[in-house]
Amino acid sequence: MSTRFQIAALVFMMTNAVAFGIGIVPILMIPAFANHAFEAIPAVVLASFAVSAPLSWFIAPRLRARYWRTQPQKALPRPR
C-alpha cells in the first residue's frame, strides 16, 4: 500500500465523521426533514461516504508535504 493511501484511509474516517455530522444536523433540526428521517439518514450516510473518499484522497498529500503553500514573506526587523 502506498503512503498516500494509508494517510487517506486515516483521514477518511475523520472526514467521514465531519461530513456525516454536517449532514445529520439539518435532518434532525428541521421538522420537515425530521418527518422523513428514515429515508434521509441513510441518504446522509451514503452521501458522507461519497464525499469523504475523494476529499481524503485530496488532503493526504498535503499532510505529507512540508510546505504545500508558498512561503510567507520574511518579517521586517523590529524597530529598537
mmCIF file of the N, C-alpha and C atoms, coordinates in Angstrom:
data_MODEL
# 
_entry.id   MODEL 
# 
loop_
_atom_site.group_PDB 
_atom_site.id 
_atom_site.type_symbol 
_atom_site.label_atom_id 
_atom_site.label_alt_id 
_atom_site.label_comp_id 
_atom_site.label_asym_id 
_atom_site.label_entity_id 
_atom_site.label_seq_id 
_atom_site.pdbx_PDB_ins_code 
_atom_site.Cartn_x 
_atom_site.Cartn_y 
_atom_site.Cartn_z 
_atom_site.occupancy 
_atom_site.B_iso_or_equiv 
_atom_site.pdbx_formal_charge 
_atom_site.auth_seq_id 
_atom_site.auth_comp_id 
_atom_site.auth_asym_id 
_atom_site.auth_atom_id 
_atom_site.pdbx_PDB_model_num 
ATOM 1   N N  . MET A 1 1  ? 0.833   -1.189 0.000  1.00 0.00 ? 1  MET A N  1 
ATOM 2   C CA . MET A 1 1  ? 0.000   0.000  0.000  1.00 0.00 ? 1  MET A CA 1 
ATOM 3   C C  . MET A 1 1  ? 0.873   1.246  0.000  1.00 0.00 ? 1  MET A C  1 
ATOM 4   N N  . SER A 1 2  ? 0.438   2.216  -0.732 1.00 0.00 ? 2  SER A N  1 
ATOM 5   C CA . SER A 1 2  ? 1.204   3.450  -0.797 1.00 0.00 ? 2  SER A CA 1 
ATOM 6   C C  . SER A 1 2  ? 0.979   4.282  0.466  1.00 0.00 ? 2  SER A C  1 
ATOM 7   N N  . THR A 1 3  ? 1.909   5.164  0.707  1.00 0.00 ? 3  THR A N  1 
ATOM 8   C CA . THR A 1 3  ? 1.798   6.037  1.870  1.00 0.00 ? 3  THR A CA 1 
ATOM 9   C C  . THR A 1 3  ? 0.600   6.953  1.727  1.00 0.00 ? 3  THR A C  1 
ATOM 10  N N  . ARG A 1 4  ? 0.342   7.406  0.509  1.00 0.00 ? 4  ARG A N  1 
ATOM 11  C CA . ARG A 1 4  ? -0.813  8.279  0.291  1.00 0.00 ? 4  ARG A CA 1 
ATOM 12  C C  . ARG A 1 4  ? -2.110  7.560  0.635  1.00 0.00 ? 4  ARG A C  1 
ATOM 13  N N  . PHE A 1 5  ? -2.217  6.283  0.266  1.00 0.00 ? 5  PHE A N  1 
ATOM 14  C CA . PHE A 1 5  ? -3.423  5.518  0.571  1.00 0.00 ? 5  PHE A CA 1 
ATOM 15  C C  . PHE A 1 5  ? -3.584  5.320  2.077  1.00 0.00 ? 5  PHE A C  1 
ATOM 16  N N  . GLN A 1 6  ? -2.494  5.058  2.761  1.00 0.00 ? 6  GLN A N  1 
ATOM 17  C CA . GLN A 1 6  ? -2.571  4.866  4.207  1.00 0.00 ? 6  GLN A CA 1 
ATOM 18  C C  . GLN A 1 6  ? -3.000  6.146  4.914  1.00 0.00 ? 6  GLN A C  1 
ATOM 19  N N  . ILE A 1 7  ? -2.433  7.269  4.518  1.00 0.00 ? 7  ILE A N  1 
ATOM 20  C CA . ILE A 1 7  ? -2.821  8.536  5.120  1.00 0.00 ? 7  ILE A CA 1 
ATOM 21  C C  . ILE A 1 7  ? -4.270  8.859  4.766  1.00 0.00 ? 7  ILE A C  1 
ATOM 22  N N  . ALA A 1 8  ? -4.656  8.603  3.517  1.00 0.00 ? 8  ALA A N  1 
ATOM 23  C CA . ALA A 1 8  ? -6.031  8.865  3.093  1.00 0.00 ? 8  ALA A CA 1 
ATOM 24  C C  . ALA A 1 8  ? -7.024  8.001  3.865  1.00 0.00 ? 8  ALA A C  1 
ATOM 25  N N  . ALA A 1 9  ? -6.645  6.780  4.195  1.00 0.00 ? 9  ALA A N  1 
ATOM 26  C CA . ALA A 1 9  ? -7.537  5.914  4.973  1.00 0.00 ? 9  ALA A CA 1 
ATOM 27  C C  . ALA A 1 9  ? -7.768  6.468  6.374  1.00 0.00 ? 9  ALA A C  1 
ATOM 28  N N  . LEU A 1 10 ? -6.720  7.005  6.974  1.00 0.00 ? 10 LEU A N  1 
ATOM 29  C CA . LEU A 1 10 ? -6.878  7.606  8.300  1.00 0.00 ? 10 LEU A CA 1 
ATOM 30  C C  . LEU A 1 10 ? -7.675  8.912  8.231  1.00 0.00 ? 10 LEU A C  1 
ATOM 31  N N  . VAL A 1 11 ? -7.398  9.702  7.217  1.00 0.00 ? 11 VAL A N  1 
ATOM 32  C CA . VAL A 1 11 ? -8.113  10.971 7.055  1.00 0.00 ? 11 VAL A CA 1 
ATOM 33  C C  . VAL A 1 11 ? -9.574  10.710 6.685  1.00 0.00 ? 11 VAL A C  1 
ATOM 34  N N  . PHE A 1 12 ? -9.831  9.624  5.963  1.00 0.00 ? 12 PHE A N  1 
ATOM 35  C CA . PHE A 1 12 ? -11.189 9.281  5.550  1.00 0.00 ? 12 PHE A CA 1 
ATOM 36  C C  . PHE A 1 12 ? -12.117 9.147  6.745  1.00 0.00 ? 12 PHE A C  1 
ATOM 37  N N  . MET A 1 13 ? -11.644 8.508  7.804  1.00 0.00 ? 13 MET A N  1 
ATOM 38  C CA . MET A 1 13 ? -12.507 8.317  8.974  1.00 0.00 ? 13 MET A CA 1 
ATOM 39  C C  . MET A 1 13 ? -12.913 9.652  9.598  1.00 0.00 ? 13 MET A C  1 
ATOM 40  N N  . MET A 1 14 ? -11.967 10.559 9.702  1.00 0.00 ? 14 MET A N  1 
ATOM 41  C CA . MET A 1 14 ? -12.265 11.870 10.285 1.00 0.00 ? 14 MET A CA 1 
ATOM 42  C C  . MET A 1 14 ? -13.130 12.701 9.348  1.00 0.00 ? 14 MET A C  1 
ATOM 43  N N  . THR A 1 15 ? -12.824 12.653 8.063  1.00 0.00 ? 15 THR A N  1 
ATOM 44  C CA . THR A 1 15 ? -13.605 13.409 7.088  1.00 0.00 ? 15 THR A CA 1 
ATOM 45  C C  . THR A 1 15 ? -15.028 12.884 7.017  1.00 0.00 ? 15 THR A C  1 
ATOM 46  N N  . ASN A 1 16 ? -15.175 11.579 7.101  1.00 0.00 ? 16 ASN A N  1 
ATOM 47  C CA . ASN A 1 16 ? -16.498 10.975 7.061  1.00 0.00 ? 16 ASN A CA 1 
ATOM 48  C C  . ASN A 1 16 ? -17.315 11.385 8.279  1.00 0.00 ? 16 ASN A C  1 
ATOM 49  N N  . ALA A 1 17 ? -16.699 11.425 9.437  1.00 0.00 ? 17 ALA A N  1 
ATOM 50  C CA . ALA A 1 17 ? -17.414 11.829 10.651 1.00 0.00 ? 17 ALA A CA 1 
ATOM 51  C C  . ALA A 1 17 ? -17.877 13.276 10.560 1.00 0.00 ? 17 ALA A C  1 
ATOM 52  N N  . VAL A 1 18 ? -17.025 14.138 10.044 1.00 0.00 ? 18 VAL A N  1 
ATOM 53  C CA . VAL A 1 18 ? -17.399 15.554 9.907  1.00 0.00 ? 18 VAL A CA 1 
ATOM 54  C C  . VAL A 1 18 ? -18.501 15.717 8.870  1.00 0.00 ? 18 VAL A C  1 
ATOM 55  N N  . ALA A 1 19 ? -18.370 15.043 7.735  1.00 0.00 ? 19 ALA A N  1 
ATOM 56  C CA . ALA A 1 19 ? -19.399 15.137 6.687  1.00 0.00 ? 19 ALA A CA 1 
ATOM 57  C C  . ALA A 1 19 ? -20.732 14.600 7.188  1.00 0.00 ? 19 ALA A C  1 
ATOM 58  N N  . PHE A 1 20 ? -20.704 13.503 7.924  1.00 0.00 ? 20 PHE A N  1 
ATOM 59  C CA . PHE A 1 20 ? -21.945 12.955 8.465  1.00 0.00 ? 20 PHE A CA 1 
ATOM 60  C C  . PHE A 1 20 ? -22.561 13.927 9.472  1.00 0.00 ? 20 PHE A C  1 
ATOM 61  N N  . GLY A 1 21 ? -21.741 14.516 10.315 1.00 0.00 ? 21 GLY A N  1 
ATOM 62  C CA . GLY A 1 21 ? -22.251 15.478 11.299 1.00 0.00 ? 21 GLY A CA 1 
ATOM 63  C C  . GLY A 1 21 ? -22.870 16.688 10.643 1.00 0.00 ? 21 GLY A C  1 
ATOM 64  N N  . ILE A 1 22 ? -22.228 17.180 9.591  1.00 0.00 ? 22 ILE A N  1 
ATOM 65  C CA . ILE A 1 22 ? -22.773 18.332 8.870  1.00 0.00 ? 22 ILE A CA 1 
ATOM 66  C C  . ILE A 1 22 ? -24.100 17.964 8.200  1.00 0.00 ? 22 ILE A C  1 
ATOM 67  N N  . GLY A 1 23 ? -24.219 16.749 7.732  1.00 0.00 ? 23 GLY A N  1 
ATOM 68  C CA . GLY A 1 23 ? -25.446 16.332 7.054  1.00 0.00 ? 23 GLY A CA 1 
ATOM 69  C C  . GLY A 1 23 ? -26.575 15.955 7.988  1.00 0.00 ? 23 GLY A C  1 
ATOM 70  N N  . ILE A 1 24 ? -26.250 15.417 9.153  1.00 0.00 ? 24 ILE A N  1 
ATOM 71  C CA . ILE A 1 24 ? -27.304 14.917 10.039 1.00 0.00 ? 24 ILE A CA 1 
ATOM 72  C C  . ILE A 1 24 ? -27.957 16.027 10.852 1.00 0.00 ? 24 ILE A C  1 
ATOM 73  N N  . VAL A 1 25 ? -27.222 17.088 11.135 1.00 0.00 ? 25 VAL A N  1 
ATOM 74  C CA . VAL A 1 25 ? -27.776 18.177 11.956 1.00 0.00 ? 25 VAL A CA 1 
ATOM 75  C C  . VAL A 1 25 ? -29.008 18.798 11.300 1.00 0.00 ? 25 VAL A C  1 
ATOM 76  N N  . PRO A 1 26 ? -28.971 19.168 10.023 1.00 0.00 ? 26 PRO A N  1 
ATOM 77  C CA . PRO A 1 26 ? -30.208 19.719 9.439  1.00 0.00 ? 26 PRO A CA 1 
ATOM 78  C C  . PRO A 1 26 ? -31.355 18.714 9.399  1.00 0.00 ? 26 PRO A C  1 
ATOM 79  N N  . ILE A 1 27 ? -31.025 17.439 9.210  1.00 0.00 ? 27 ILE A N  1 
ATOM 80  C CA . ILE A 1 27 ? -32.079 16.418 9.173  1.00 0.00 ? 27 ILE A CA 1 
ATOM 81  C C  . ILE A 1 27 ? -32.812 16.370 10.508 1.00 0.00 ? 27 ILE A C  1 
ATOM 82  N N  . LEU A 1 28 ? -32.083 16.457 11.584 1.00 0.00 ? 28 LEU A N  1 
ATOM 83  C CA . LEU A 1 28 ? -32.701 16.344 12.905 1.00 0.00 ? 28 LEU A CA 1 
ATOM 84  C C  . LEU A 1 28 ? -33.270 17.670 13.408 1.00 0.00 ? 28 LEU A C  1 
ATOM 85  N N  . MET A 1 29 ? -32.781 18.788 12.907 1.00 0.00 ? 29 MET A N  1 
ATOM 86  C CA . MET A 1 29 ? -33.227 20.086 13.420 1.00 0.00 ? 29 MET A CA 1 
ATOM 87  C C  . MET A 1 29 ? -34.437 20.650 12.680 1.00 0.00 ? 29 MET A C  1 
ATOM 88  N N  . ILE A 1 30 ? -34.578 20.359 11.406 1.00 0.00 ? 30 ILE A N  1 
ATOM 89  C CA . ILE A 1 30 ? -35.682 20.906 10.615 1.00 0.00 ? 30 ILE A CA 1 
ATOM 90  C C  . ILE A 1 30 ? -36.842 19.916 10.664 1.00 0.00 ? 30 ILE A C  1 
ATOM 91  N N  . PRO A 1 31 ? -37.981 20.351 11.173 1.00 0.00 ? 31 PRO A N  1 
ATOM 92  C CA . PRO A 1 31 ? -39.102 19.414 11.338 1.00 0.00 ? 31 PRO A CA 1 
ATOM 93  C C  . PRO A 1 31 ? -39.568 18.760 10.035 1.00 0.00 ? 31 PRO A C  1 
ATOM 94  N N  . ALA A 1 32 ? -39.523 19.465 8.927  1.00 0.00 ? 32 ALA A N  1 
ATOM 95  C CA . ALA A 1 32 ? -39.951 18.872 7.655  1.00 0.00 ? 32 ALA A CA 1 
ATOM 96  C C  . ALA A 1 32 ? -39.039 17.712 7.259  1.00 0.00 ? 32 ALA A C  1 
ATOM 97  N N  . PHE A 1 33 ? -37.745 17.838 7.538  1.00 0.00 ? 33 PHE A N  1 
ATOM 98  C CA . PHE A 1 33 ? -36.819 16.746 7.253  1.00 0.00 ? 33 PHE A CA 1 
ATOM 99  C C  . PHE A 1 33 ? -36.917 15.647 8.300  1.00 0.00 ? 33 PHE A C  1 
ATOM 100 N N  . ALA A 1 34 ? -37.176 16.028 9.545  1.00 0.00 ? 34 ALA A N  1 
ATOM 101 C CA . ALA A 1 34 ? -37.244 15.040 10.622 1.00 0.00 ? 34 ALA A CA 1 
ATOM 102 C C  . ALA A 1 34 ? -38.410 14.075 10.417 1.00 0.00 ? 34 ALA A C  1 
ATOM 103 N N  . ASN A 1 35 ? -39.461 14.534 9.756  1.00 0.00 ? 35 ASN A N  1 
ATOM 104 C CA . ASN A 1 35 ? -40.596 13.644 9.481  1.00 0.00 ? 35 ASN A CA 1 
ATOM 105 C C  . ASN A 1 35 ? -40.211 12.514 8.530  1.00 0.00 ? 35 ASN A C  1 
ATOM 106 N N  . HIS A 1 36 ? -39.218 12.739 7.712  1.00 0.00 ? 36 HIS A N  1 
ATOM 107 C CA . HIS A 1 36 ? -38.762 11.734 6.749  1.00 0.00 ? 36 HIS A CA 1 
ATOM 108 C C  . HIS A 1 36 ? -37.364 11.225 7.104  1.00 0.00 ? 36 HIS A C  1 
ATOM 109 N N  . ALA A 1 37 ? -37.086 11.120 8.374  1.00 0.00 ? 37 ALA A N  1 
ATOM 110 C CA . ALA A 1 37 ? -35.742 10.758 8.823  1.00 0.00 ? 37 ALA A CA 1 
ATOM 111 C C  . ALA A 1 37 ? -35.353 9.343  8.407  1.00 0.00 ? 37 ALA A C  1 
ATOM 112 N N  . PHE A 1 38 ? -36.317 8.432  8.331  1.00 0.00 ? 38 PHE A N  1 
ATOM 113 C CA . PHE A 1 38 ? -35.986 7.056  7.964  1.00 0.00 ? 38 PHE A CA 1 
ATOM 114 C C  . PHE A 1 38 ? -35.450 6.959  6.537  1.00 0.00 ? 38 PHE A C  1 
ATOM 115 N N  . GLU A 1 39 ? -35.844 7.870  5.678  1.00 0.00 ? 39 GLU A N  1 
ATOM 116 C CA . GLU A 1 39 ? -35.302 7.887  4.321  1.00 0.00 ? 39 GLU A CA 1 
ATOM 117 C C  . GLU A 1 39 ? -34.078 8.793  4.218  1.00 0.00 ? 39 GLU A C  1 
ATOM 118 N N  . ALA A 1 40 ? -34.056 9.848  5.012  1.00 0.00 ? 40 ALA A N  1 
ATOM 119 C CA . ALA A 1 40 ? -32.998 10.845 4.874  1.00 0.00 ? 40 ALA A CA 1 
ATOM 120 C C  . ALA A 1 40 ? -31.681 10.409 5.515  1.00 0.00 ? 40 ALA A C  1 
ATOM 121 N N  . ILE A 1 41 ? -31.737 9.732  6.638  1.00 0.00 ? 41 ILE A N  1 
ATOM 122 C CA . ILE A 1 41 ? -30.498 9.359  7.328  1.00 0.00 ? 41 ILE A CA 1 
ATOM 123 C C  . ILE A 1 41 ? -29.650 8.389  6.501  1.00 0.00 ? 41 ILE A C  1 
ATOM 124 N N  . PRO A 1 42 ? -30.221 7.357  5.893  1.00 0.00 ? 42 PRO A N  1 
ATOM 125 C CA . PRO A 1 42 ? -29.375 6.524  5.015  1.00 0.00 ? 42 PRO A CA 1 
ATOM 126 C C  . PRO A 1 42 ? -28.794 7.300  3.840  1.00 0.00 ? 42 PRO A C  1 
ATOM 127 N N  . ALA A 1 43 ? -29.536 8.278  3.343  1.00 0.00 ? 43 ALA A N  1 
ATOM 128 C CA . ALA A 1 43 ? -29.009 9.099  2.255  1.00 0.00 ? 43 ALA A CA 1 
ATOM 129 C C  . ALA A 1 43 ? -27.826 9.933  2.742  1.00 0.00 ? 43 ALA A C  1 
ATOM 130 N N  . VAL A 1 44 ? -27.891 10.431 3.965  1.00 0.00 ? 44 VAL A N  1 
ATOM 131 C CA . VAL A 1 44 ? -26.783 11.202 4.525  1.00 0.00 ? 44 VAL A CA 1 
ATOM 132 C C  . VAL A 1 44 ? -25.567 10.312 4.720  1.00 0.00 ? 44 VAL A C  1 
ATOM 133 N N  . VAL A 1 45 ? -25.780 9.082  5.149  1.00 0.00 ? 45 VAL A N  1 
ATOM 134 C CA . VAL A 1 45 ? -24.665 8.143  5.327  1.00 0.00 ? 45 VAL A CA 1 
ATOM 135 C C  . VAL A 1 45 ? -23.983 7.872  3.996  1.00 0.00 ? 45 VAL A C  1 
ATOM 136 N N  . LEU A 1 46 ? -24.759 7.589  2.973  1.00 0.00 ? 46 LEU A N  1 
ATOM 137 C CA . LEU A 1 46 ? -24.176 7.326  1.651  1.00 0.00 ? 46 LEU A CA 1 
ATOM 138 C C  . LEU A 1 46 ? -23.496 8.566  1.079  1.00 0.00 ? 46 LEU A C  1 
ATOM 139 N N  . ALA A 1 47 ? -24.108 9.718  1.271  1.00 0.00 ? 47 ALA A N  1 
ATOM 140 C CA . ALA A 1 47 ? -23.511 10.955 0.760  1.00 0.00 ? 47 ALA A CA 1 
ATOM 141 C C  . ALA A 1 47 ? -22.203 11.269 1.476  1.00 0.00 ? 47 ALA A C  1 
ATOM 142 N N  . SER A 1 48 ? -22.154 11.012 2.786  1.00 0.00 ? 48 SER A N  1 
ATOM 143 C CA . SER A 1 48 ? -20.914 11.298 3.513  1.00 0.00 ? 48 SER A CA 1 
ATOM 144 C C  . SER A 1 48 ? -19.789 10.373 3.058  1.00 0.00 ? 48 SER A C  1 
ATOM 145 N N  . PHE A 1 49 ? -20.110 9.119  2.763  1.00 0.00 ? 49 PHE A N  1 
ATOM 146 C CA . PHE A 1 49 ? -19.092 8.218  2.211  1.00 0.00 ? 49 PHE A CA 1 
ATOM 147 C C  . PHE A 1 49 ? -18.626 8.698  0.843  1.00 0.00 ? 49 PHE A C  1 
ATOM 148 N N  . ALA A 1 50 ? -19.570 9.122  0.004  1.00 0.00 ? 50 ALA A N  1 
ATOM 149 C CA . ALA A 1 50 ? -19.233 9.547  -1.351 1.00 0.00 ? 50 ALA A CA 1 
ATOM 150 C C  . ALA A 1 50 ? -18.395 10.819 -1.357 1.00 0.00 ? 50 ALA A C  1 
ATOM 151 N N  . VAL A 1 51 ? -18.643 11.712 -0.421 1.00 0.00 ? 51 VAL A N  1 
ATOM 152 C CA . VAL A 1 51 ? -17.899 12.974 -0.372 1.00 0.00 ? 51 VAL A CA 1 
ATOM 153 C C  . VAL A 1 51 ? -16.541 12.775 0.297  1.00 0.00 ? 51 VAL A C  1 
ATOM 154 N N  . SER A 1 52 ? -16.482 11.923 1.295  1.00 0.00 ? 52 SER A N  1 
ATOM 155 C CA . SER A 1 52 ? -15.269 11.780 2.091  1.00 0.00 ? 52 SER A CA 1 
ATOM 156 C C  . SER A 1 52 ? -14.133 11.087 1.349  1.00 0.00 ? 52 SER A C  1 
ATOM 157 N N  . ALA A 1 53 ? -14.445 10.142 0.498  1.00 0.00 ? 53 ALA A N  1 
ATOM 158 C CA . ALA A 1 53 ? -13.388 9.406  -0.196 1.00 0.00 ? 53 ALA A CA 1 
ATOM 159 C C  . ALA A 1 53 ? -12.524 10.316 -1.077 1.00 0.00 ? 53 ALA A C  1 
ATOM 160 N N  . PRO A 1 54 ? -13.112 11.082 -2.005 1.00 0.00 ? 54 PRO A N  1 
ATOM 161 C CA . PRO A 1 54 ? -12.236 11.938 -2.815 1.00 0.00 ? 54 PRO A CA 1 
ATOM 162 C C  . PRO A 1 54 ? -11.609 13.073 -2.015 1.00 0.00 ? 54 PRO A C  1 
ATOM 163 N N  . LEU A 1 55 ? -12.330 13.562 -1.019 1.00 0.00 ? 55 LEU A N  1 
ATOM 164 C CA . LEU A 1 55 ? -11.782 14.644 -0.209 1.00 0.00 ? 55 LEU A CA 1 
ATOM 165 C C  . LEU A 1 55 ? -10.565 14.184 0.581  1.00 0.00 ? 55 LEU A C  1 
ATOM 166 N N  . SER A 1 56 ? -10.619 12.990 1.147  1.00 0.00 ? 56 SER A N  1 
ATOM 167 C CA . SER A 1 56 ? -9.469  12.479 1.891  1.00 0.00 ? 56 SER A CA 1 
ATOM 168 C C  . SER A 1 56 ? -8.304  12.171 0.954  1.00 0.00 ? 56 SER A C  1 
ATOM 169 N N  . TRP A 1 57 ? -8.578  11.724 -0.247 1.00 0.00 ? 57 TRP A N  1 
ATOM 170 C CA . TRP A 1 57 ? -7.513  11.475 -1.227 1.00 0.00 ? 57 TRP A CA 1 
ATOM 171 C C  . TRP A 1 57 ? -6.839  12.784 -1.618 1.00 0.00 ? 57 TRP A C  1 
ATOM 172 N N  . PHE A 1 58 ? -7.604  13.882 -1.639 1.00 0.00 ? 58 PHE A N  1 
ATOM 173 C CA . PHE A 1 58 ? -7.062  15.189 -1.965 1.00 0.00 ? 58 PHE A CA 1 
ATOM 174 C C  . PHE A 1 58 ? -6.247  15.763 -0.797 1.00 0.00 ? 58 PHE A C  1 
ATOM 175 N N  . ILE A 1 59 ? -6.641  15.480 0.433  1.00 0.00 ? 59 ILE A N  1 
ATOM 176 C CA . ILE A 1 59 ? -5.988  16.025 1.621  1.00 0.00 ? 59 ILE A CA 1 
ATOM 177 C C  . ILE A 1 59 ? -4.685  15.284 1.933  1.00 0.00 ? 59 ILE A C  1 
ATOM 178 N N  . ALA A 1 60 ? -4.616  13.997 1.659  1.00 0.00 ? 60 ALA A N  1 
ATOM 179 C CA . ALA A 1 60 ? -3.491  13.155 2.087  1.00 0.00 ? 60 ALA A CA 1 
ATOM 180 C C  . ALA A 1 60 ? -2.116  13.675 1.667  1.00 0.00 ? 60 ALA A C  1 
ATOM 181 N N  . PRO A 1 61 ? -1.880  14.064 0.422  1.00 0.00 ? 61 PRO A N  1 
ATOM 182 C CA . PRO A 1 61 ? -0.526  14.536 0.081  1.00 0.00 ? 61 PRO A CA 1 
ATOM 183 C C  . PRO A 1 61 ? -0.166  15.837 0.780  1.00 0.00 ? 61 PRO A C  1 
ATOM 184 N N  . ARG A 1 62 ? -1.166  16.640 1.103  1.00 0.00 ? 62 ARG A N  1 
ATOM 185 C CA . ARG A 1 62 ? -0.884  17.897 1.782  1.00 0.00 ? 62 ARG A CA 1 
ATOM 186 C C  . ARG A 1 62 ? -0.438  17.683 3.216  1.00 0.00 ? 62 ARG A C  1 
ATOM 187 N N  . LEU A 1 63 ? -0.839  16.601 3.816  1.00 0.00 ? 63 LEU A N  1 
ATOM 188 C CA . LEU A 1 63 ? -0.382  16.290 5.166  1.00 0.00 ? 63 LEU A CA 1 
ATOM 189 C C  . LEU A 1 63 ? 1.064   15.814 5.160  1.00 0.00 ? 63 LEU A C  1 
ATOM 190 N N  . ARG A 1 64 ? 1.487   15.287 4.047  1.00 0.00 ? 64 ARG A N  1 
ATOM 191 C CA . ARG A 1 64 ? 2.847   14.779 3.938  1.00 0.00 ? 64 ARG A CA 1 
ATOM 192 C C  . ARG A 1 64 ? 3.838   15.844 3.497  1.00 0.00 ? 64 ARG A C  1 
ATOM 193 N N  . ALA A 1 65 ? 3.355   16.817 2.778  1.00 0.00 ? 65 ALA A N  1 
ATOM 194 C CA . ALA A 1 65 ? 4.230   17.864 2.256  1.00 0.00 ? 65 ALA A CA 1 
ATOM 195 C C  . ALA A 1 65 ? 4.654   18.800 3.380  1.00 0.00 ? 65 ALA A C  1 
ATOM 196 N N  . ARG A 1 66 ? 5.891   19.172 3.361  1.00 0.00 ? 66 ARG A N  1 
ATOM 197 C CA . ARG A 1 66 ? 6.387   20.089 4.375  1.00 0.00 ? 66 ARG A CA 1 
ATOM 198 C C  . ARG A 1 66 ? 5.852   21.487 4.125  1.00 0.00 ? 66 ARG A C  1 
ATOM 199 N N  . TYR A 1 67 ? 5.935   21.932 2.898  1.00 0.00 ? 67 TYR A N  1 
ATOM 200 C CA . TYR A 1 67 ? 5.430   23.259 2.549  1.00 0.00 ? 67 TYR A CA 1 
ATOM 201 C C  . TYR A 1 67 ? 4.562   23.102 1.308  1.00 0.00 ? 67 TYR A C  1 
ATOM 202 N N  . TRP A 1 68 ? 3.271   23.116 1.464  1.00 0.00 ? 68 TRP A N  1 
ATOM 203 C CA . TRP A 1 68 ? 2.400   22.998 0.308  1.00 0.00 ? 68 TRP A CA 1 
ATOM 204 C C  . TRP A 1 68 ? 1.825   24.341 -0.093 1.00 0.00 ? 68 TRP A C  1 
ATOM 205 N N  . ARG A 1 69 ? 2.128   25.373 0.660  1.00 0.00 ? 69 ARG A N  1 
ATOM 206 C CA . ARG A 1 69 ? 1.769   26.732 0.276  1.00 0.00 ? 69 ARG A CA 1 
ATOM 207 C C  . ARG A 1 69 ? 3.051   27.497 0.007  1.00 0.00 ? 69 ARG A C  1 
ATOM 208 N N  . THR A 1 70 ? 2.902   28.665 -0.536 1.00 0.00 ? 70 THR A N  1 
ATOM 209 C CA . THR A 1 70 ? 4.088   29.490 -0.725 1.00 0.00 ? 70 THR A CA 1 
ATOM 210 C C  . THR A 1 70 ? 4.587   29.953 0.625  1.00 0.00 ? 70 THR A C  1 
ATOM 211 N N  . GLN A 1 71 ? 5.850   30.162 0.698  1.00 0.00 ? 71 GLN A N  1 
ATOM 212 C CA . GLN A 1 71 ? 6.457   30.587 1.955  1.00 0.00 ? 71 GLN A CA 1 
ATOM 213 C C  . GLN A 1 71 ? 5.999   32.000 2.300  1.00 0.00 ? 71 GLN A C  1 
ATOM 214 N N  . PRO A 1 72 ? 5.686   32.244 3.569  1.00 0.00 ? 72 PRO A N  1 
ATOM 215 C CA . PRO A 1 72 ? 5.328   33.613 3.947  1.00 0.00 ? 72 PRO A CA 1 
ATOM 216 C C  . PRO A 1 72 ? 6.543   34.528 3.814  1.00 0.00 ? 72 PRO A C  1 
ATOM 217 N N  . GLN A 1 73 ? 6.255   35.772 3.615  1.00 0.00 ? 73 GLN A N  1 
ATOM 218 C CA . GLN A 1 73 ? 7.337   36.746 3.494  1.00 0.00 ? 73 GLN A CA 1 
ATOM 219 C C  . GLN A 1 73 ? 8.047   36.879 4.830  1.00 0.00 ? 73 GLN A C  1 
ATOM 220 N N  . LYS A 1 74 ? 9.329   37.150 4.766  1.00 0.00 ? 74 LYS A N  1 
ATOM 221 C CA . LYS A 1 74 ? 10.095  37.313 5.998  1.00 0.00 ? 74 LYS A CA 1 
ATOM 222 C C  . LYS A 1 74 ? 9.624   38.571 6.721  1.00 0.00 ? 74 LYS A C  1 
ATOM 223 N N  . ALA A 1 75 ? 9.549   38.463 8.006  1.00 0.00 ? 75 ALA A N  1 
ATOM 224 C CA . ALA A 1 75 ? 9.099   39.593 8.792  1.00 0.00 ? 75 ALA A CA 1 
ATOM 225 C C  . ALA A 1 75 ? 10.157  40.698 8.790  1.00 0.00 ? 75 ALA A C  1 
ATOM 226 N N  . LEU A 1 76 ? 9.689   41.907 8.850  1.00 0.00 ? 76 LEU A N  1 
ATOM 227 C CA . LEU A 1 76 ? 10.605  43.034 8.908  1.00 0.00 ? 76 LEU A CA 1 
ATOM 228 C C  . LEU A 1 76 ? 11.249  43.064 10.296 1.00 0.00 ? 76 LEU A C  1 
ATOM 229 N N  . PRO A 1 77 ? 12.483  43.552 10.379 1.00 0.00 ? 77 PRO A N  1 
ATOM 230 C CA . PRO A 1 77 ? 13.097  43.621 11.698 1.00 0.00 ? 77 PRO A CA 1 
ATOM 231 C C  . PRO A 1 77 ? 12.360  44.611 12.598 1.00 0.00 ? 77 PRO A C  1 
ATOM 232 N N  . ARG A 1 78 ? 12.324  44.279 13.873 1.00 0.00 ? 78 ARG A N  1 
ATOM 233 C CA . ARG A 1 78 ? 11.641  45.152 14.834 1.00 0.00 ? 78 ARG A CA 1 
ATOM 234 C C  . ARG A 1 78 ? 12.418  46.445 15.040 1.00 0.00 ? 78 ARG A C  1 
ATOM 235 N N  . PRO A 1 79 ? 11.695  47.542 15.168 1.00 0.00 ? 79 PRO A N  1 
ATOM 236 C CA . PRO A 1 79 ? 12.403  48.790 15.485 1.00 0.00 ? 79 PRO A CA 1 
ATOM 237 C C  . PRO A 1 79 ? 12.895  48.752 16.925 1.00 0.00 ? 79 PRO A C  1 
ATOM 238 N N  . ARG A 1 80 ? 14.027  49.394 17.156 1.00 0.00 ? 80 ARG A N  1 
ATOM 239 C CA . ARG A 1 80 ? 14.589  49.384 18.518 1.00 0.00 ? 80 ARG A CA 1 
ATOM 240 C C  . ARG A 1 80 ? 14.242  50.619 19.261 1.00 0.00 ? 80 ARG A C  1 
# 
